[in-house]
Amino acid sequence: MRFVIKLVSVVGLCFSLAQVGLAKELEEGKTLAFDLGQVVVTATKTERQVKNVSSAVTVITKEEIAKSGAREVGEVLKGAPGIWLYDKYGQGFDGHIGLRGFAPYGSERVLIMVDGVPWNSCNDGFVAITKLPIIEDIEKIEIVRGPSSALYGGFAMGGVINIITRKGPEKAKVETEIRLGRFAERKYRVEVGGTSGNLNYRISTSYRSGDGYRDHTEFIKRNTSGKLNMGIDEGSDITLDFDVQSSDLKYAGYLTEAQYQENPRQAPKPTTGDLESQRLSLTYNRDIDENNHIKGQVFTTRYDYDYPGTYRYMADIDGWGGELQYTLTSPLKGMKNCFILGFALRGDDVNYKYYYSGNLRTDDNSRPLFWGIYLQDELTPIEPLTLTLGGRLDKAEYDYKIYYDHYGYAKDASVSFDEFSPKFGALYRLTEDISLFGNTGKAFMPPSAYRMFTSKYRNPYLEPEIAWNYELGIKGLLFDRFSFQLSGYWMNVKDEITSEAVSNPYTGESQMFLNSGKTRHKGIEVETSLWIAKGLSAFVNANFQEAKFREYKKGTTVYDGKRLPHAPSRTFTWGLRYEHPIGITYNINANYRSDAYSDNANTHVIPSRTIWDTRLDYDCEFKGVDVGFYVGIRNLFDKKYYEHMTSSGKIYPAYPRNYIIGLTFSKEF
């Protein structure tokens, strides 16, 4: 193991030092990451280059994902500005995402989509990271930071993450991969794809398993996915996306501080879990003429889980939805103009049961239904200036039926909330390569059926969370080799929902969900990429944020000025990449997170940490077969740390140093 570490580190250092002194002229072959030229759809629901969007946007390409050494999507996302992700067991299954100071728990304040299909459950807003595509299926990830309810409705308070999967290649191709790692980790994958006439296809299947770092954390994940795209005529096409997954998991449970210091691998409270998910979507695009375009999408999702143990949770969640969007691109009195009008609808049918020590406590059904109408206009009154004005009217409806409640307090209920969310943005091009941008908008998140009715900490009288955001920034390219985005934001939130240790009159529990008065989120985000010399590039991403209670008092306890749980004040990610023409790629990067608190009173501290990862790839062709070999090391310096702590101070240890070694074989026909 030490030899592998030394080999990867020394080879990478030699490559890096050898290139720093090379020619300083701009080299051909730079990726679009250095001119902000990537096309992004999520920010405006229209195709725009990153440099022409009046929001803070990050695009992670398939090349960056492939060389990152990440096993699952969560590990790819953690380096983006403004994002903090924790994974309880480090396997890529029980991960949670926070954005711009919102608590990561459940990822419910970040709208997460796959090919435009929202994965946040209408019932509770949660997204199990294990439901997301395997990284080999991903074409790119688009991240829009900041409230986006004007286009996407609820759940988008912190921002939007859209994972876009790959199409098939031009020629018929077969690819296989074998990956091995520490703690008996292994992965096998087979993929076929190609183009036949007007049909483009890609289908993959994979199997991943391992023992986990801690005792009783074995896991198995099976995945089959695909994309079929058929051109109907010159101006229209239809796309079918699907993904089927199942996972068998074991959970070690939390540790006290004493247990963590004694033996972080122990499992004093072991449990298990079985998860299944399916996604199926059908998308139709049609260019009516050069100015008019329509897009329609329908989808179904299913998510079933069973967590046996002292506290047993079981749910069957059937989801469905669709969206219809009309786009008009036509000059308005001589000015460039793009207008969109859309309608979105989605709902869940949730059958839920909760047991304690084998005794049924809750058996119920909830049927949340969300719909929204949105419009947006992008207008360029003068060539350097583009204005964006939009808004969305949303309605959230919940029908709740109780079959059994151990406490006897729960009742059938029907609740609804409606909200209008406007947004205004402006982008001014100082030069062809540098732009100023700003935006202001409103976001909202309705209280979930889980928090109002289903949870043992439920509160049927919760109100929606409301946020107003103000943002300014600059993005651009300097000296043809240094790209940057700098943005600052100020967000005031009313009625942010938290969990408090109080006597719950609806369940008899000692904890309850409550609206926490007023909070404030503000920060500065920095994203940079530097082309140093031929084949050698670097990046630095930084986030400085402050998320605090402004006005919140519970009983005699005043929380004003306290930091919100799970919101670090600083995060940094930096790294180097070297690409040699013979097919060698070397990456080394580090991720720093300052300390954070796990509770409202700021008594339990999650210590700061810096984690280094590295990876070496070699790709070549041998007798008509493309062969790839890679070796990667995560937590290079074997840092002992943890990412997640409960509000009562219980700890979930993170992985120590671990490695992966893999081979890929692909052939075109």
N, C-alpha and C positions, 0 to 999 in steps of 0.2 A: 504493500500500500504506500509506504514512504517513497519507494522508487517511482511509482506512478505520479505522485505529487511533484517530486523533484523534476521528473521528465517533462511534464506539462508546463510547469512554471519556468524552467530554464529555457525550453524551446520557445515559449511565448516571449520571454524577456529578450532573447537573442533576436528574434524576428522584429520586435518593436524597436530595439536600439539600432538595429541595422538600417531601419527605414527613416529614422528621424533626420539623418543627415543627407538624405537623397534630394534629388532635384525638387525645387520649390514651385515649379510651374504647374499649372492646373492640368490634371490628367483626364483623358477621356475615360468614360466608364463609371463616373460617379453616379450614385443612385439618386433618385428624386428626393431622398431625405434631405439633400443639401440645397434644394431650392423651393421647398414647401409646395412642390408641384403635384403631390398626390391628390387624386380625385376623392372627395368625400361626399357622401350622400346624407348621412345621419343628421348633420348640423342644420340643414335647411330643407330636407326631403327633395332636393334637386341636386344635380351633379355640379359641384363647385370644387375648385382647387382650394387647398387649405389656406393659401395666402389671400384668398378672396372671400373668406368667411369672417363675419363679425363676432366670433366666439373663440374661446380657447379650445383648440382641437388637437388631438394626437392621433396619428395613424401608425400602427405597428404592422409591418409587412410580413409576408410569409417567410422571406429570407431571414429577417431578424428573429422570427419565432423559431425557425429551424436551427439556427446557430446558438440559440440562447441556452440550451441545455435544460430547458424546462420540461417537466413531465406532464403537467396539466396547465390549463388556461390561467389559473390563479397565479402561478409562478411567472407567467409572462406579464401580467398586469401590474405586479407590485412595483415595477420601476417607473411607472408613469407618474408625472407630477399630480399631487392632490389625492392620490389613491393610497389607502392603507388597507392591507389585506392580512387577515390572520387565518391560519389553518390549524385547527386544534391538534391534529395528529400528524401533520406534515405529509400526508399521502396524496393530497389533492382532491379529497372527497368532502371533507367537512370544513370548507373554506368560506369566509365571509368578506364582503367588500364594502368599504366606506369611502366616500368621496367628499372632499371639502368639509371635513370636520363632523360629518354625520356618522354615528356609530355603525361599525360594520355588521353588527349582529343581524343575521338574516339577509343582509344586502338589500333591505326593503326600501331604502331611500335612493337607490340607484336603479334606473330602469335598465335591465339587461335583456338584450334581444339576440336571436340567432336568425340571420337572414330576414330581419324585420319582424320576426315572431316574438312577442314579449314572453319571457319566461317567469317573470314575477307572478306568483300566485295571486289571483284576485281575492283569495280567502285571507291571506296573511302578508302578502308582499314578499315572501321569502323566495330565495333562489338557492337551491342546493347546487353547489359548484360542480358536483359530480354529474349533473344533467347536461353540462355544456359539452360541445364537441371535443373530440381528441385534437391535439394541436396539429397533427398531420393533415387534418381535413380543412384547416383554416387558410383562407386566402389573405385576409387582413382583419385587423380589429380597429374600429373607429371609436374614439372616446371623445365625447363632447362634455366639457366640464361646465358646471353651472346649471341652475334651474332651467328646465326645458318643457315645462307643462304647457306652454303655448302651442307646441306641436304634438306632445306625447301624453298629456294629461297627468294623472297621479303617478307616484313612484319615481318621478324624474326630478326630485328636489335637488339632489346633489349633481345629477348629470345623467348621461346616457352612454351605455356601452353596447355597440352593435358588432356582433361577431359574424363575419361574412365567410361562408364556406366556398371551397374551390369548385370550379367547373372541371370537366375532364380535359385532357390534353388534345392537341390537334390530331396526333396519330395514336393508334391503339398502343397501349402501354400496360405492362404488369410490373408491380413493385412489391417487394417483400422487405420486412425489417425484423431484426432480432435485437432485443436490448436486454442486458443483464446489469444488475447493480447490487450494492450492499444490502444486507438484510433480506437476502433471497429474492430481491425484486427481479421480475422478468416481464418482458412484453413481446408479443408476437403480432405482426400486422401484415395483411395482404390487401392490395388495392389494384383494381383494374379500371381502365378508363380509355376514352378515345372519342372519335367522331365518325359517324356513319351517315352520309348524306346530310340531312338537316337535323340529325339527332346527335347531341353531345351528351356523354354519360360519364359518371364516375361512381364507383361503389367500393366501399372498404369495410373490412371487418378486423377487429383487434381483440386481444385478450391480454390483460395485465393483472399480475398478482404479486404478493410479497408478504413477508412476515411482519413488517413494520419495525420501527426502532424500539418501541416499548413492548412489554409483555402484553399479550392479548390484543394485538392490533393487526392481525392478519387481514388481508383483503383480497378480493377478486372483483375485477370489473370486465364486463363483456360489452362490446359495442359494434353495431352494424349501422352504416349510414350511406347516403348516396344523394346524388343530384342528377336529374335528367332534364335537359333543356332541348326543346324542339322549336325550330323556326317554322312558323305557320306560313308567312309570306314575307315580303321585303320589309314590312313595317311592323310586324307583330311576332311575338313568341310566347311560349308558355313553359314554366319551370316547375318541376316537382322536386321537393326536398323532403328527406325523411331521416330519422335518427331513432334507433331503438337501443336501449341500454338496460343492463341489470347489474347490480352490485351486491356482494355479500361482504359485510363488514363486521369487524369486532372493535369495540371501544374500551380503552383502558380506564377511562374516567379521570377525574381530577385528583390532584395531590395537594396536601398541605405544604407549607414552606418546609417544615421539618422532614416530611417524606421526600420532597424534592431534593433537599440537600443530602439525605441519606442514600437514596437510590432513585434517580429520575425515571428508570425503566419500569418500576413496579406498577401493578394494576390492582389497587385495592377495591375498586368498584367496577368490575368488568360488566359490559353489556354487549349486545349484538344488534345488528340492523340489516334489514333486507330492503333494497330500493329498486324500483323499476320506473323507467320513464320512456315515453314515446312522443315523437313530434312528426307531424305530417303537414306540409303546406303546399299550396298550389298558387302560383303567381302568374298573372297575365299582364303583358305590356303591349300597348298598341300606339303607334304614331298615326293619328288620324290624318294629319298633314304636317307640314314643317313647323307649325305653330301650336298644334293641339295634341296633347298626349293624355292617355288614361292608363291607370294601373289599378288592378284589382288583386286582392289576396284573400284567401280563406285558409284557415288552419284548424287543426285539432291537436290537443296535447293530453297526455295522461301521466300522472305521477302517483305511484303507490308506495307507501312505506310502512314498515313495521319495526318498531324499536322495543323488543322484549326487555324485561328487567323489572326491578321494583316499581319504577315509573314506566309504564308501557304506553306507547303512543301508536295508533294505527289510523291510517287515512287512505281513502281512495279519492283522487281528485281528477275529474274529467273536465278539461277545458276546451273551449272553442272560441272562434272569433273570425273577424274579417275586417278589411279596410278597402275603401274605394277612394281614389285620388284623381282629380282632374288638374292638369297643368296647362296654362296658356302662356306661351312665350311670344310676345308681340309688342312692338314699339307703342308707347303711349305718348302722343303728341311729340314725336321725335325722340323720346327718351327710351333707353333700354328698360324692359319691364318683364317680370316673370311673376305670374299669379297662380297660386294653388288653392284648391278647395277640396276638403276631404271629410270623410265620415268613417269613424272607427267604432267597432262593437266587439266586446268580448265578455265571457262569463265562465264561471266554474260551478260544478256540482260536487260538493265536498261531503263525504260521509266520514265521520270522525268518531273514534272511540279512545277513551283514556282510562287506564287501569292503575290502581295502586295496590301492590302486594297481591296481585291476582284478582282483586275485587274491582268490578266495574264502577267507575266514578261518573263518567260522562258518555252518552251516546246521542249524537245529534247530526243534523244535516243543515248546511248553509248553502245558499245559492246567490252569491254576489254577481251583479251584472253591472258593467261599466259601458257607457257609450259617450262619444264626444264628436262635436263638429268643429273643424278648424279651418282657418284661412290664413294666408300669408301673401304679402306682396313685396317683391324685391325691385326697387326702382333706382335708376341711375340718372339723376337730374343733370349732373355734369360728369364728365368722363372720370375724374379721380374719385368721385363720391358715390357710394351705393348705400341706400337706406333700406332697411327691412322692418316691416310692420306686420304683426300678426296677433292672433289670439285664438283661444279655444274655449268652448263651453262644454263642460263635463257634467255628467250625472252618474253617481254611484248609488246603487240600490242593493240592499241586503235583505233577503228573506231567510229567517232562521227558525228551525223547528227542533224542539227538544223531545227526545224519546225517553231519556232517563237522565236524572241529575241527582247525584248522591246527596247534595246539600239541600235540595228542594227549593232553591231560589230561582233557577233559570225558568224562563217563560218563552213561548213562541213570540217572535218579534219581526217587525218590518221597519227598516230605517232607510232613509235616503239622504244624500247630500248633493248639492250642485254648486258649481263654482266656475267663474270666468277668469281665465288667465291670459292677460295681454303681455306682449313683449315688443320692444323697439330696439333695433340695432343699427349701427352706422359703421362703415368702413371707408377710410380715406387713404388713397394711395399717394404717399409722399413721393415715391419714385416707382419705377417698374418693379423693384424688388423689396420695398419697405412700405408697410401699411400700418396706420393707426386704426384701432377699433374700439368700440364701446357698446354696451348694451345694458338695458334695464328690463326687468320682467318679474312676473309673479309666478309662484309655484305653489302647489297644494298637494297634500296627501290625506285622503280620507282615512279615518281610523278603520282598521281591518275587522272583519268578522271574528277573527281569532282573538283580538284584543277586547272586542266588545262582548262576545258571547261564549267562545269556546275555551279559552285559556282558563286555567285555575286561578289566574290573577286578573280575571276579566273585570271590565267596567263598562256597562251598557250606555253610559252617558258621556263618553268621550266625544270631543269635537275635532274637526279636521285641523291638521297643521297647515299654517299659511306662511309663506316666505316671500320677501321682496329682495331682489338682488340688484346690485349696481356694480358695473365692471368696466375697467379701462385696460387697454393693452397695446402692445406693438409687436409686430412679427416681420421677419424679413430675412434677407441674405446679404452678407457683407463679404467683399473681396472674393466673391465667387466660390467661397469655401466654408463660410461660417453661417449656419442658419440658426435662428433663434426665435423664441416666443416668450414674451414677458407679459404677465397679466396680474392685475390686482383686483380684488373683489371685496365687497362689503354686503353682508346678507343679514337681514333682521328676520327672525323666525318667531312666530306666535303660536303658542299651544303645542310646542314640540313634546311628543309623548315619551315619557320615561317610566321606569318601574320603581316603586317606592316601598320601603318596609313599613307598612301601616296595616292596621286591622281592616280586612276586606269584608264589608257587610254582605257581599253577594256570594261569597264562597266559604267564609270562615278562615281563609288563609291569612298569613301574616304579611302578604305582599299584594300590590295592586298597581295596575296601569293608571297613570294620571297625566293630564295636560300640565306641562311645567311652566306656565306663564310665558316669559319672553327669554329668548336666547339670541346670541349674536355670533355669526361666523364671518371671519375676515381673514385675508391672507394674500400672499404674493407667490406666484408660480413661475418657475423658470424652466425652459426646455431648450437645450442647445445641442448642436452637432457640428463637429469640426473635421474637415478633410485636411489631414496633416501633410501627407505625401502619397506617392503612388502606393495604393493598397492599404494605407494606414489611416484610420479614422478614430475619433474619440467622441464621447458624449458626456454631458453633465446635466442632470435634471434635479431641481430643488423645489421644495415647498416649505414656506413659512406660514403658519396658520395659527389662529387663535379662535377657539370655539368655547364660549363661556355662557353661563347663566347670567342674564341681566336682571330679571325680576322673577324670583321663585322662592316661596316660603311655604314650608309644610310644618304645621304646628308651631313649635318654638324654634325650629331649625331654619336658618336663612342660608340659601345657596348662592346669593348674588356674588358674582366674581369668581365662582368655582369653575374649573374647567370641565367641559362635558366629557363623559367617559369615552375611552378608546379614541381620543383625538390627540395624537402627538403634535407638538408645536413645530417640529422640524423633521423633514425627511430629505435625504440626498441619495441619488444614484449616479454613479459615474463608471466609465469603463473605456477600454481600448479594444479595437478590432483590427486584425491584420489579415489581408487576403493576398495570397501569392498565386501567380498565374499557373503554377503546376497543380493547383487544386487544394492547397492548404489554407485553412481558415483558423485563426486563433482568436478567442474572446476571453477577456478577463474583466470582471465588473464587481462593484461593491454596492451594498445597500445599507444606508444608515437610517435609523429611526431614533428620535429622542424619546425620553421617557413619556409615559402616559398614565392616566389613572383608570381604574376599572369601576369606580363607583362615583356617585354624585357628590359625596362629601369629600372626595379626594384623599381618602385615607390609605388606599391600597395602590401601590406604585408598580407599574410594569416597566422595568429598567430599560434604558437605552441599549442599543447594540449595533454593531457593524458586521455584516456578513459578506464574505467574498465567495464568488463562484467563478469557475473557469472551464473552458472547453476547447478541445483541439479536434478539427475535422480534416479529413482527407478524402477527396473525390477524384476518381479516375475512370477510364474506360478500359475494359479488358475483354478482348474478343467479342466486341459488339454489345457488351453488358456494362451498364453504368454501375460502378461499385463505390460505396461510401463507407468510411470507417470513422468512428468518433469515440472520444473518451472525455468525460466531464467529471468535475469534482464540485460538489456543493458544500458550502460551509468549509472552505479550504483550510482555515486555521483552527477548525474544531472548537468554535465558540460555544460555550454552554449558555443557553438563554431560553426564554419563552416569549411567545407572541400574545398568548391569551391568558387572561385571569378573570375569574368570575367577580361579581360585585361584592362577594364576601371574602375575596382573597385567595380562592382556590386556583391552582396552577395547572396548565397543560404544557409540559415540556416540548421544546422543538427538537428537530433532528440534529444529531452531531454531524461530523464530517461523513459524507457518503459519496459514492461515485456511481457512474453509469458507463458502460461500454456497449457499443452497438455497431451493427452491420446492416447496410441496405443494399439491395440488388434491384435494378430496374432495367427493362428492355423494351424498346419500341419495335413495333411490327409494321 
